[in-house]
Amino acid sequence: MSTRAPISVLIPVKNEAANLAACLASVAFCDEIVVIDSGSTDGTPAIAEKAGAHLVDFKWDGNFPKKKNWALANIPWKHDWVFIIDADERATPELAQAMIAIATSPAVAPHGYYVNRRFWFLDGWLNHCGYFPSWNLRFFRHTLGRYEQPAATAATGSGDNEVHEHVVLQGQAGYLPGEMEHYAFPDISTWVEKHNRYSNWEARVQHEETGKSAGTQSLDAGLARKRSLRRLAWRLPFRPTLRFFYHYVWRTGFLDGYRGFVFCRLMAWYEFLNATKAAELRRAPGTHRQ
């Protein structure tokens, strides 16, 4: 492609040498690529610079904003449209063509677009389990979108980057054709390590937001509904077992065969971590039930 599309790309990284080159190649059709690095020591910065990306160092002070919101607010973006992609994700050619069509159109009604993400797990794609389709708001006019700031404190052990937070868009959102491929879990050990960290965030949110209904009014209606249902689920008994049946039976994870069975069992374990860590927080000295 001789002329690159008027799209800016934001890639948050830390020690992503194993993934970054392939990610950069998948967004090479974009005119501006900005890599926000958190002190990588594995050669990640050199990979970004070799590909012609603009490398920005980010040093988190432990408070909000975290990495992506900081970048959205502080980088002098060259283009109106920004695409946010993690180093372990890849934009497919069909998705690239859809974004190019929008960015080069003189008049587009929606101000942002959801991207469908497909997960690679145990040497194959998850096609069910409630993880496909998986829509994420990743392509939007950069002045109109910011990641939500949850009520939970920043010190959850989940790092300097927004992982579970969703983009709040000041405007209309549409849905893009094509997919974004996600290679986050090359093996079971990586899945377990990441979700052990994620459960710190989930437990903190549960501990601080139980009984509250605020915080969903500015989100997409479907996402706000899911958040409300999640708060109801916090009160249910046998949560890990219920989560397994939700993913494996209700969301037809059994259709993914052995891959789906393992994934759904792991999701039940993740729910167990969320519940027990939240209970631990409630029992900690100086805390009280919200």
C-alpha positions as CSV (number, residue, x, y, z in Angstrom):
1,M,0.0,0.0,0.0
2,S,1.8,3.1,-1.2
3,T,-0.3,5.7,0.7
4,R,-1.1,5.0,4.3
5,A,-4.5,5.6,5.8
6,P,-5.1,8.7,7.9
7,I,-5.4,6.7,11.1
8,S,-3.4,6.9,14.3
9,V,-2.6,3.7,16.3
10,L,-2.0,3.5,20.0
11,I,-0.1,0.4,21.2
12,P,0.5,0.1,25.0
13,V,3.5,-2.2,25.8
14,K,5.8,-3.5,28.4
15,N,8.2,-6.3,27.5
16,E,6.4,-7.4,24.4
17,A,9.3,-8.3,22.2
18,A,7.7,-11.7,21.4
19,N,4.6,-10.0,20.0
20,L,5.2,-6.5,18.9
21,A,6.7,-7.1,15.4
22,A,3.6,-9.0,14.2
23,C,1.3,-6.4,15.7
24,L,3.1,-3.6,14.0
25,A,3.0,-5.4,10.7
26,S,-0.8,-5.8,11.0
27,V,-1.3,-2.0,11.3
28,A,1.4,-0.9,8.8
29,F,-1.4,0.5,6.7
30,C,-1.9,3.3,9.2
31,D,0.0,6.6,8.8
32,E,0.9,7.1,12.5
33,I,1.8,4.4,15.0
34,V,2.6,5.4,18.6
35,V,4.0,2.8,21.0
36,I,3.6,3.7,24.7
37,D,6.3,1.8,26.6
38,S,6.5,1.3,30.4
39,G,10.2,0.7,30.8
40,S,10.7,-2.5,28.7
41,T,13.9,-4.4,29.2
42,D,13.6,-7.1,26.5
43,G,14.3,-5.1,23.3
44,T,10.7,-3.9,22.8
45,P,11.7,-0.3,22.2
46,A,14.2,-1.3,19.5
47,I,11.5,-3.3,17.7
48,A,9.2,-0.3,17.7
49,E,11.8,2.1,16.4
50,K,12.9,-0.3,13.7
51,A,9.4,-0.4,12.4
52,G,9.2,3.4,12.3
53,A,6.8,3.7,15.2
54,H,7.0,6.8,17.5
55,L,8.1,5.5,20.9
56,V,6.9,7.3,24.0
57,D,8.1,6.4,27.6
58,F,5.4,6.2,30.2
59,K,6.2,6.3,33.9
60,W,3.2,5.7,36.0
61,D,2.9,7.4,39.4
62,G,0.4,4.9,40.8
63,N,-2.6,7.2,40.3
64,F,-5.1,7.9,37.5
65,P,-4.9,8.3,34.6
66,K,-3.3,5.0,33.5
67,K,-1.4,4.5,30.3
68,K,-4.1,4.6,27.6
69,N,-6.1,7.5,29.0
70,W,-2.8,9.4,29.5
71,A,-1.8,8.8,25.9
72,L,-5.2,9.8,24.5
73,A,-5.1,13.1,26.5
74,N,-1.4,14.0,26.0
75,I,-0.1,12.7,22.7
76,P,-0.5,15.3,19.9
77,W,-2.3,12.9,17.6
78,K,-1.8,13.5,13.9
79,H,-5.2,12.1,12.8
80,D,-8.7,12.3,14.1
81,W,-9.3,8.6,14.1
82,V,-7.3,6.4,16.6
83,F,-7.2,2.6,16.7
84,I,-6.1,1.0,20.0
85,I,-4.5,-2.4,19.8
86,D,-2.5,-4.5,22.2
87,A,0.8,-6.0,21.2
88,D,-0.7,-9.5,21.3
89,E,-3.5,-8.6,18.9
90,R,-3.5,-8.4,15.1
91,A,-5.7,-6.5,12.7
92,T,-7.0,-8.7,9.9
93,P,-7.0,-7.4,6.3
94,E,-10.8,-7.2,6.3
95,L,-10.8,-5.1,9.5
96,A,-8.1,-2.9,8.0
97,Q,-10.2,-2.2,4.9
98,A,-13.2,-1.3,7.0
99,M,-11.2,1.2,9.0
100,I,-9.6,2.7,5.9
101,A,-13.1,3.2,4.4
102,I,-14.3,5.1,7.5
103,A,-11.2,7.2,8.0
104,T,-11.2,8.3,4.3
105,S,-14.9,9.0,4.2
106,P,-15.9,12.7,4.2
107,A,-19.0,12.1,6.3
108,V,-19.4,9.3,8.8
109,A,-22.3,9.3,11.3
110,P,-20.9,7.2,14.2
111,H,-18.1,8.6,16.3
112,G,-16.6,5.3,17.1
113,Y,-16.8,1.6,16.3
114,Y,-16.8,-1.7,18.1
115,V,-14.2,-4.3,16.8
116,N,-14.9,-8.1,17.1
117,R,-12.1,-9.9,18.8
118,R,-11.3,-13.6,18.4
119,F,-9.3,-15.5,21.0
120,W,-6.6,-18.0,20.2
121,F,-6.5,-20.7,23.0
122,L,-4.8,-24.2,23.1
123,D,-3.8,-24.0,19.4
124,G,-7.2,-23.0,18.1
125,W,-9.8,-20.3,18.0
126,L,-12.6,-20.0,20.6
127,N,-15.8,-19.8,18.7
128,H,-18.2,-20.1,21.6
129,C,-17.9,-19.9,25.5
130,G,-19.3,-16.4,25.4
131,Y,-15.9,-15.2,24.0
132,F,-16.9,-14.9,20.4
133,P,-18.2,-12.6,19.2
134,S,-16.4,-10.3,21.6
135,W,-17.0,-6.6,20.8
136,N,-14.6,-3.9,22.0
137,L,-14.8,-0.2,21.3
138,R,-11.3,0.3,19.8
139,F,-11.7,2.7,16.8
140,F,-13.0,6.2,17.5
141,R,-12.3,9.9,17.2
142,H,-9.7,10.4,19.9
143,T,-11.2,13.6,21.3
144,L,-14.5,11.8,22.1
145,G,-13.4,8.6,23.9
146,R,-11.8,7.9,27.2
147,Y,-11.5,4.7,29.3
148,E,-13.8,4.7,32.3
149,Q,-12.2,5.3,35.7
150,P,-13.8,2.7,38.1
151,A,-14.5,3.5,41.7
152,A,-11.9,0.9,42.8
153,T,-8.5,2.4,43.7
154,A,-5.6,2.3,41.3
155,A,-3.5,0.1,43.7
156,T,-5.0,-3.3,42.7
157,G,-1.9,-4.9,41.4
158,S,-3.2,-4.9,37.9
159,G,-0.5,-2.6,36.5
160,D,-0.3,0.7,34.8
161,N,-2.5,-0.1,31.8
162,E,-6.3,-0.2,31.5
163,V,-7.2,-3.9,31.1
164,H,-10.9,-4.4,32.1
165,E,-12.0,-0.8,31.7
166,H,-14.1,0.1,28.7
167,V,-14.1,3.2,26.5
168,V,-16.8,5.8,27.2
169,L,-17.7,7.4,23.9
170,Q,-19.3,10.9,23.7
171,G,-21.3,10.1,20.6
172,Q,-22.8,7.2,18.5
173,A,-21.0,3.9,18.0
174,G,-21.2,1.4,15.2
175,Y,-19.8,-2.1,14.5
176,L,-17.0,-2.9,12.1
177,P,-16.8,-6.0,9.8
178,G,-13.7,-8.1,10.1
179,E,-12.0,-9.3,13.2
180,M,-9.1,-8.6,15.5
181,E,-7.1,-11.7,16.4
182,H,-6.0,-12.0,20.0
183,Y,-3.0,-14.2,21.0
184,A,-2.9,-13.4,24.7
185,F,-2.6,-16.9,26.1
186,P,0.1,-19.0,24.4
187,D,-0.1,-21.5,27.2
188,I,-2.0,-22.4,30.4
189,S,0.7,-20.9,32.6
190,T,0.3,-17.5,30.9
191,W,-3.5,-17.6,31.3
192,V,-3.2,-18.5,35.0
193,E,-0.6,-15.8,35.7
194,K,-2.6,-13.0,34.0
195,H,-5.9,-14.0,35.5
196,N,-4.4,-14.2,39.0
197,R,-3.4,-10.5,38.5
198,Y,-6.8,-9.6,36.9
199,S,-8.6,-11.1,39.9
200,N,-7.0,-8.4,42.1
201,W,-8.8,-5.8,40.1
202,E,-12.1,-7.7,40.0
203,A,-12.0,-8.3,43.8
204,R,-11.3,-4.7,44.5
205,V,-14.1,-3.5,42.3
206,Q,-16.5,-6.0,43.9
207,H,-15.5,-5.0,47.4
208,E,-15.9,-1.2,46.7
209,E,-18.9,-1.3,44.4
210,T,-21.2,-3.9,46.0
211,G,-24.6,-2.4,46.5
212,K,-23.8,0.5,44.2
213,S,-25.6,1.2,40.9
214,A,-23.5,4.3,39.8
215,G,-20.9,4.1,37.2
216,T,-22.8,2.6,34.3
217,Q,-24.9,5.5,33.2
218,S,-22.3,6.7,30.7
219,L,-21.5,3.3,29.2
220,D,-23.1,1.6,26.2
221,A,-26.5,0.2,27.2
222,G,-25.5,-3.4,26.6
223,L,-22.4,-3.0,28.7
224,A,-24.3,-1.2,31.4
225,R,-26.7,-4.1,31.5
226,K,-23.9,-6.6,31.9
227,R,-22.4,-4.6,34.7
228,S,-25.7,-4.6,36.5
229,L,-26.0,-8.3,36.1
230,R,-22.5,-8.8,37.3
231,R,-23.4,-7.0,40.6
232,L,-26.4,-9.3,41.0
233,A,-24.2,-12.3,40.4
234,W,-21.9,-11.2,43.2
235,R,-24.7,-12.2,45.6
236,L,-25.3,-15.7,44.3
237,P,-24.0,-18.8,46.0
238,F,-21.7,-21.3,44.2
239,R,-20.5,-18.6,41.9
240,P,-17.6,-20.7,40.4
241,T,-19.9,-23.6,39.5
242,L,-22.5,-21.2,38.1
243,R,-19.9,-19.5,35.9
244,F,-18.7,-22.8,34.5
245,F,-22.2,-23.8,33.5
246,Y,-22.8,-20.3,32.1
247,H,-19.8,-20.5,29.7
248,Y,-19.9,-24.2,29.0
249,V,-23.7,-24.8,28.7
250,W,-25.5,-21.5,28.2
251,R,-22.9,-20.0,26.0
252,T,-22.3,-23.4,24.3
253,G,-18.6,-23.8,25.2
254,F,-19.0,-27.5,24.8
255,L,-19.1,-26.9,21.0
256,D,-15.4,-25.9,21.3
257,G,-14.6,-29.5,22.4
258,Y,-11.6,-30.0,24.8
259,R,-10.5,-26.4,24.2
260,G,-13.8,-25.1,25.4
261,F,-14.0,-27.5,28.4
262,V,-10.5,-26.4,29.6
263,F,-11.3,-22.7,29.1
264,C,-14.6,-22.9,31.0
265,R,-13.0,-24.7,33.9
266,L,-10.4,-22.0,34.0
267,M,-13.1,-19.3,34.0
268,A,-14.7,-21.1,37.0
269,W,-11.4,-21.0,38.8
270,Y,-11.0,-17.3,38.0
271,E,-14.5,-16.7,39.5
272,F,-13.3,-18.5,42.6
273,L,-10.3,-16.2,42.9
274,N,-12.5,-13.1,42.5
275,A,-14.9,-14.3,45.2
276,T,-12.3,-15.3,47.7
277,K,-10.1,-12.3,47.2
278,A,-13.1,-10.0,47.7
279,A,-14.0,-11.9,50.9
280,E,-10.4,-11.4,52.1
281,L,-10.7,-7.7,51.5
282,R,-13.9,-7.6,53.5
283,R,-12.2,-9.4,56.5
284,A,-9.1,-7.2,56.4
285,P,-8.6,-4.9,59.5
286,G,-9.9,-1.4,59.0
287,T,-12.4,-2.4,56.2
288,H,-16.1,-2.7,56.3
289,R,-18.8,-4.1,54.1
290,Q,-19.9,-1.6,51.5
